Amino acid sequence: MSVAESVQCQRVLDQSSEAIPRAMKAAVYLGDGRVSVETIETPAIRAGEMLVRVESCGICHTDLKKIEYNLLPPPRVYGHETAGIVKAVGNRVNQYAPGDRVVVFHHIPCGNCFYCERRLYAQCAVYKRVGVTAGYEPAGGGFAQYVRVMDWIVERGVERIPDGVSFDQACWVEPVNTCLKGVELLKLRPGDVVAVLGQGPIGLIFTLLAKRAGAQVMATDTIDLRRELALRFGAESFHPSDPQFPMAVRAATGRRGADAVILATSARGLVEQALEISRPGAKILLFAQTSAKERIEIAGADICVGERTLLGSYSADIDLQKESARLVFSGELPLEQLISHRLPLTEIARGIDVAKNPGANSLKVVVHPQELN
């Protein structure tokens, strides 16, 4: 870092009425599936950037997979469902000021490349660069007390949190965006019958969004609490092994089968079940199938002769950023009902275990990095 940049960093660190510590706590991924809460330097910011104090960060299964399967080299600080308070801004940042309450996206596309022109933003080279870090190689950084938000994210990837909206509610904006993207790909019509396989936090968001689109939702999950929530949100709800489930789908569709199927979990056999319960011409959305090691074996005729469409949907869509923020901030989606665990940063190991191995009463886990015990 140049002398000029160092002076700039010192200036912005002095902006806030509350002193910004030189060191902070962060949950550092150390490799081999290990995460340790350690003291590291508070990230310094440069011109065009912001420093955000993280108040809430949801635990997402994409981060869990990176940790469990050692997909990226350590050390890193994960966490990308981030809501917090701006504590400092660099030169040229005029749209935000210390004290602003914000949600931060960690990926934003360039808007000008081959993929952006086709609205395939997650395939954009700039989008693939993570623009938020707590230190080390950028990886989101939300499992830390402060994050550095880089300039291209500041420009287009930050949303203000309205007064009266909690940080725990606000940290849902990114996951809601990813689900809204998937629902838009399906182009649902009012009256469509949609099967949502898996009613974890993501599956329940899909259920809410599909109902909002006017669909009749048939949901499955192995956990009673999740099926009960699906019922509360207006879906019919079944255990995935219940023989009544495919019968109910067919009864609701004149024996045709579901118009669309959303795979919101990656359990073995679900793609085959999706084909079994869907009608000819149906759309099947693969949302949770993010592991390169996962293999799917299907009969080609189920797609070709059955004229079904297999769709993949990954990550967020900048065109839906404002709408996802509106849905969350307005309270139209009852998302805080999906939070089962609120944990201090020092208990993140327990939070990761709960998220990886859900029990009878577990759903979304939210980490509060400012709380240490």
N, C-alpha and C positions, 0 to 999 in steps of 0.2 A: 504494500500500500504506500502511495506517495505521501510526502509531507503535507501537501495540500489536502489530500483525502483524509489524512489523520486529523488535521485541524477541523475539517468539515465534520468528521465523526464526533469529535469532542464537542463541537458547537451544538449538534443536534442532541447529544446526550444531556446537555445542560438546559434544554428547552422546557422539560417537564417540571412542574412544581414538586413532584415527588421524585426523589433521587433514584436513578437507575443504577442498580448494583453492577459492579465490574464482573461479578461471577453469579451464576445461577444454577439451579438444579435442572437436570434433564435426564430422561430415561434413554440411555445410550445402548443401541444394539451393538453387541460385541462379537457377533458371529456364533455359529453353532446353536442357534436358537436362544441365545442368552441376551437378556436386557437387564441393565443395572442402572439404578438412579445414582448419578454422579454429579459432582460440581465441575462445571465447565465455564469458559468465558462467555459473558453475554455478547451476542453478536453485534459488531459495529456495522453501521449503515453508511452508504455512500449517497452521492447526489441522485435524486430521483427515487430513493428508497424510503421505507418506513420501518420503524421498530414497533412491534405490537406485543403487548403483554397478554399472554394467553390466559383466558378465564375458563374456557370449556373446550374440550376436544373429544369427539367421539372415537371409539375404537372401531375400526373398519376391518373387514375380513381380508381386504387386499393387503393391508399392512401385516396382518397375522400370517398370511401366506409367505410374504417376504421374509418374515422372521423365522417361521417354522422350517421353510425349505431353503434358507440361506441364499435367496435369489440375487442379492446385491452385496458387494463386499463391505465389511465394517471398517471403521465405526460410522454409524449414522444415527440420526434421531428421526423416528417416524412420527406419524400423526398428521392428518390433513383435513379433518373436519373441524376447522379452527374458528373460534369466536373469541374476540378480546377487545382490548382498548389500545388505541394508538398512543404511544408514549413519546415518540420523536419522529420527525420528518426531515428528510434531506433537502438540499437546495433543489429548486424547480418543482417541489411538491406543493401545489397550491389548493388542491381539492380536498385535502384532509389536514387535520390539525390534532395536536395532542389533546386527548380527552374524547375523541370520536370513538364510538362503539362500532365495531366492524366485524364482518365475516370475510374471510380470505380464501380465495380459490388458489390452489397451488399449481395448476396448469392453465395456460391461456395460449391460444393459437396465434399464428402470425396474421392470418386473415387474407393472405395474398398468394399462397402456394397452390399447387395442383390439387391437394387434398382439401384445403380450405375452400376452394372454388366449388367443390363438390359436397361441402358441408360434412366432410369426414375429418372433423377437427382432431380427433384422438390420434390420427395417423400423421399429423403435421409434425415436422421435425422440431419446430419451436415449442409446440404443445408438449412434446416428449421431454423437454427440459423442465425440471422442477424449479420453480421460481420462489420458493419459500424455504428457509433453513434456520435451524437453531445452532448451526455449526456443522463442520465436516462437509461431506458431499451433500448437496441439497436433497432432502427426502421428505419434506413437509414440515417437520420440526414441531408439530403441535404438542408432542409429549415433552414439552419444556416450558419454562416460565416466560421466555421471550422468543420471538421469531423475527428474523430479518425478511422483509417482503421486497423483492427485487423490482426494478423499475417497470418492466413490462406487465407485471402483475398489478402494481399500483395503478397503472394507467387504465386497465380494463378488467381486473379480476377481484375487485373489492366492492362490497355492498355495505352501506350503513345500516346499523340495527336501530329500528325506531325505539323511542322511549316506551317503556312498559313491556318490552319483549326481553325475556331472560336470555342469558348466554346459552343455557342448556337448550332452549328452544332454537336459538339462532344457529347452533352448530349443525342443524339438520339441513341447511340450505344445499350443501354440496351433494349429500346422498339423495335428496329429493330431486335435484337436477338430473342425476344419472338415471333415476327411475322414470322421470318425465320424458327423458330422451327415448327410453325403451318403449314407453306407451305410445309416443308419437310415431315411432317406426311401425307399430302395428296398425295404425290408422283405424282404430276401433269405431264401430258404428253403434248408436244407441240400440239396445236390444241384443247385441252380440253376447254370446256365452263364452266367458274367459275362464280358463283354469289357471290358478296360480299355485304352483307346486313349491311349497316352503313358505312358512309364515313367521320367519324371523323378522327383524326390523325392516329389512329390505322387502321381503315378501308382503308384509303388512302395508308398506307404502304403496306397493303395486296394487294391492287390493283396494286401498283408498282411492288411488288415481283411476283405476279401471271403473270403480263405481261412479266416480265423478264424471267419467266419460259416458255414462249411461249403460254400462255393461252389467250383465248378470254374472256374478263371480262365484266360482266353485273353488274353494281353497282346501289345501291339505297341509298337515303337519303332524309330527309324531308327539308333540308336547301339548297337553291339555290347555294350558294357559293361552297358548298361541291360537289354538282353534277357537277358544272362547272369545278372544279379541277379534278374530276374523268374523265371527257371528255378530259381535257388537257393531262391527263396521259395515254390516249389511250383506256379508257373503254367506253362502252355504258352506259348511265346514265338515271335513272328514279326516280320519286317519288315512294315510296314503295306502295302507294295505287293506282298507275296508272294501269288500266287494260291492258295497252300495255306492261307492264313489263313481266308477265308470257307468253304473246303471243310472245314477242320478244325472250324469252329464248327458247321456243318451235320451233320457226321459225329457230333459229340458230343451232338447234340440230336435225333436221329432225323429230320434234315433240317428241323426246325421253324425253327431260328435261336435266337440268344441270348435268354435270359430277361431280361437287363438289359445295358445298355451304359453305361459311364462314360467321359465325355470329359474326360480329365485334361490335355489340351493343346488349343490352339485353332487348329491347322493347318487350312488350307483343305481342304474336301472331307470332313472327318471326320463331320459330321452326316449327310451323304449315305451315308457308309459305315456309320454306326450303323444307319440305316434298312435298308440292304441286308442286314446280317447279323443283324438282330433278328427275332424271331417276331411274329406278331400278338399283341397284348396285352402286348408287352414294355414295360419302362420304360427311358427314355433320360435319363440325368442329365447336364445341362450344368453343368460345374463351372469350366472355364477360360474360358468365353465372357464375360469381364467388360468387354470394350471396347464402348462405345456405338456405335463406328464399324463393328463387325462385323455383317455381314448374312448371313442364312441363307435360302436358297430351297429349299423342299421342296414336294412334292405334298401337298395337303390330304388326299387319300384315304389316304396312307400313315399318317396319324394317325387320321382319322375311320373309314374303312372297316377299316383294320388295327387299330383300337382300341388304338393305342399311347399311352403317356403320356409327354409331355415334362416333365421336372422341372428346376427351377432350384434350386441350393443355393449360398448365399453366406455366408461368414464363420462365426463360431463360435456355439455353443449353450451357454448357461450351464448348462442341465440336464445337459450332458455334461462339464462342467468337471472334476469329480472323477474320472470314469471315464477321461477322456483323460490326466489326470495319473497315474492308477494304471497305465495301459498303458505310459506312458513310463518312469515311475520303477521299475517292476517289471522292466524289461528284456524284457518279453514281445514287444515289437517291437524288432528289432535295428537301431535307427535310426542309431547311430554309424557303421555300415557304409556309410551313405548320404552321409557327409560326405567330400567329395573335397578341399576347400580350407579351411584355417584361416588367416585373414589378419589382420595388425594393422590398426588403423584407417587408418593412413597409406596402405594399399594397397587402400582400398575401391573406387577407380576400377577397378582390375584385377578385383576381386571382382564388380562390377556387369557388367563386360564378359564375364567367364566365365559368369555366370548368364544373361545375355542371349544369348550365342552359345556354347552348350555344345559342347565338343569331345569327342574320343574317350574321355577319362578324367575328365570333369567331371560332378559331380552337385550336391550341396548345398554352398553356400559359407557359412561361418560367420565372422563378424567378431569379433575380440577387442579391444574399445575400450581396454582398459588397456595393450595392446601398441602401441607407436607406431613401431617399426622392426624 
